[in-house]
Amino acid sequence: MATTVLIVEDEPTFQRRLSDAVQADPQLSLVGVVSSGNAAKALLDAQPPDVMLVDLGLPDVDGLDVIRHAARHHPGCDVMVVTVFGDEGHLMSSIEAGATGYLLKDASNERIAAAIHELRAGGAPISPGLARRVLARLRVGGDTARITPGEIAPRAVTTPAQVPSPVDSPLTEREAEILRMIAKGLSFETVAAVLGISAHTVVTHVKKIYRKLAVHSRGEAVYEAGQMGLL
């Protein structure tokens, strides 16, 4: 069966571009195009699609409100933001609201269609340049627990002396990277989106972390890792 897609976009030019991207792919089916957040929520409730493409700058309500509505009431609907906002703040706010993909509006029609399929396959497509910038911030200790659009609030940068050597750490490099992210308050879904892996893979890594640290929760893992000098 074709993947059903709902487009939430108020700019006519981009409505046409997104519609063309969906309709050019025989495996996708366009079920609606709406220009307001309230219309989007009504259509979501009446006929939930497989995927919703949503802009953040809507004329009536914040696009994040539409994303939260979909995540809360229609968890089977994958949400991908397609926007002009190319900053880390909007990306992280969207992911925290429930989006699993984030593309800039300069993406080609082919990339948009491919990203929809990637979403349905369990991926988390993010415009490459933006994903790299966010990952770079996180790797040097950026604090994304509280973010306002357009900014990343910095925390103390981890110095080389604070980073344990591979011999001292029971964790692999990827496990340590994930642990540092969840220690900052990031959800498993957010970690997955930033690293370009599935949430299931993140959970698998977290289970290994718990086993290696002999703990049973996120809080215990962060505490124990702090005591061992792993954070």
C-alpha positions in Angstrom: 0.0 0.0 0.0 1.1 3.6 -0.7 2.3 5.7 2.2 -0.2 8.4 2.9 1.1 12.0 3.3 -0.5 15.2 4.7 1.2 18.5 3.9 0.8 21.4 6.3 2.2 24.6 4.6 0.7 28.0 4.1 3.0 29.3 1.4 1.5 28.4 -2.0 4.9 28.0 -3.8 6.1 25.4 -1.2 2.7 23.8 -1.2 3.1 23.0 -4.9 6.7 21.9 -4.4 5.9 19.5 -1.6 2.8 18.2 -3.5 4.8 17.6 -6.6 7.5 15.7 -4.6 4.8 13.4 -3.2 2.8 12.9 -6.3 5.8 12.2 -8.4 6.5 9.0 -6.3 4.1 6.1 -7.1 4.7 4.7 -3.6 3.3 7.9 -1.9 -0.3 9.1 -1.8 -1.2 12.7 -1.0 -4.3 12.8 1.3 -4.4 16.5 1.9 -2.8 19.9 1.8 -3.8 22.4 4.5 -2.5 25.9 5.2 -3.2 26.2 9.0 -2.4 24.4 12.2 -6.0 24.0 13.2 -7.0 22.6 9.9 -4.1 20.2 10.2 -5.2 18.9 13.6 -8.7 18.5 12.3 -7.6 16.4 9.4 -5.2 14.4 11.5 -8.1 13.5 13.8 -10.4 12.6 10.9 -8.0 10.8 8.7 -4.5 10.2 10.3 -1.8 9.9 7.5 1.3 7.8 7.7 3.5 10.9 7.4 2.9 14.6 8.0 5.1 17.2 6.4 4.8 20.4 8.5 6.2 23.9 8.4 6.9 25.6 11.7 5.7 29.1 10.7 1.9 28.7 10.4 -0.5 31.6 10.4 -2.7 30.5 13.3 -0.7 28.3 15.7 2.9 27.3 16.2 3.9 24.3 14.0 5.3 22.8 17.2 1.7 22.6 18.5 0.7 20.6 15.5 3.6 18.2 16.0 2.7 17.7 19.7 -0.9 17.0 18.7 0.2 14.3 16.3 2.7 12.8 18.7 0.1 12.7 21.5 -3.0 11.5 19.6 -1.6 9.8 16.5 1.8 8.2 17.4 1.7 6.1 14.3 2.1 9.2 12.2 5.7 10.1 11.4 6.3 13.9 11.4 8.9 15.6 9.3 9.5 19.3 9.5 10.2 21.1 6.2 11.2 24.7 7.0 13.4 27.7 6.3 14.7 27.6 9.9 18.2 26.2 9.7 19.3 26.6 13.3 19.9 24.1 16.1 17.3 25.6 18.3 14.4 25.0 16.0 15.7 21.5 15.1 15.9 20.4 18.8 12.6 22.0 19.7 10.9 20.1 16.8 12.4 16.8 17.8 11.5 17.3 21.5 7.9 18.0 20.3 7.8 14.7 18.5 9.2 15.2 15.0 11.4 12.4 13.6 12.7 14.3 10.6 13.9 17.8 9.7 14.6 19.1 6.2 15.3 22.6 5.0 13.1 23.9 2.2 16.0 24.0 -0.2 15.9 20.1 -0.3 15.2 18.7 -3.8 11.9 17.0 -4.6 13.8 13.7 -4.8 15.3 14.2 -1.4 11.9 15.0 0.2 10.4 11.8 -1.2 13.4 9.8 -0.2 13.2 11.2 3.4 9.6 10.2 3.6 10.5 6.6 2.8 13.4 6.8 5.3 11.0 7.9 8.0 8.7 4.9 7.4 11.7 2.6 7.5 12.6 3.8 10.9 15.2 6.4 10.0 15.4 10.1 11.2 16.4 12.2 8.2 17.9 15.6 9.0 19.5 18.1 6.5 23.2 17.0 6.7 24.8 20.4 7.5 22.4 21.0 10.3 22.9 17.5 11.8 26.7 17.9 11.7 26.5 21.3 13.5 24.3 19.9 16.3 26.5 16.9 16.7 29.6 19.0 16.9 28.0 21.2 19.7 27.0 18.1 21.7 30.5 16.6 21.4 32.1 19.7 23.0 29.6 19.8 25.9 26.7 21.9 24.5 23.7 21.9 26.8 20.5 21.3 24.9 18.3 20.5 27.8 16.7 24.0 27.6 16.7 25.5 24.2 15.0 28.6 22.8 14.7 28.9 19.0 17.8 30.1 17.4 20.3 29.4 20.2 22.2 26.7 22.0 22.9 27.4 25.6 26.5 26.5 26.3 27.7 24.5 29.4 31.2 24.1 30.5 33.3 22.6 27.8 34.8 19.2 28.6 38.5 19.4 28.8 40.8 16.6 27.6 41.7 15.9 31.2 38.1 15.1 32.0 37.8 12.5 29.2 38.8 9.0 30.3 41.1 7.0 28.1 39.7 3.9 26.3 41.7 1.8 28.8 40.0 3.4 31.8 36.4 3.2 30.4 34.3 0.1 30.1 32.2 1.8 27.4 32.8 1.9 23.7 33.2 5.3 22.1 29.6 5.3 20.8 28.3 4.2 24.2 30.2 7.0 25.9 28.8 9.5 23.3 25.2 8.4 23.9 25.7 8.5 27.7 27.0 12.1 27.5 23.9 13.0 25.5 21.4 11.4 27.8 23.2 13.0 30.8 22.4 16.4 29.3 18.7 15.4 29.3 18.2 14.4 25.7 15.5 11.8 25.0 16.4 8.6 23.3 14.5 9.8 20.2 16.5 13.0 20.1 19.8 11.1 20.4 18.7 8.9 17.6 17.9 11.8 15.4 21.2 13.6 16.0 23.3 10.5 15.5 21.3 9.4 12.4 20.4 6.0 14.0 17.1 4.4 15.0 15.7 4.9 18.5 15.8 1.1 18.8 19.6 1.2 18.3 19.9 3.8 21.0 17.9 1.6 23.4 20.2 -1.3 22.6 23.3 0.8 23.4 21.7 2.1 26.6 21.0 -1.5 27.8 24.6 -2.3 27.2 25.6 0.8 29.2 23.4 -0.2 32.1 24.8 -3.7 32.1 28.4 -2.5 32.0 27.8 0.0 34.8 25.6 -2.4 36.8 22.7 0.1 37.0 19.0 0.0 36.1 18.0 3.5 35.2 19.2 6.6 33.4 19.7 8.5 36.7 21.8 5.7 38.1 23.8 5.4 34.9 24.6 9.2 34.9 25.5 9.1 38.6 27.7 6.0 38.4 29.4 7.4 35.2 30.1 10.6 37.0 31.6 8.8 39.9 33.9 6.9 37.6 34.9 10.0 35.7 33.3 8.9 32.5 31.3 12.2 32.0 
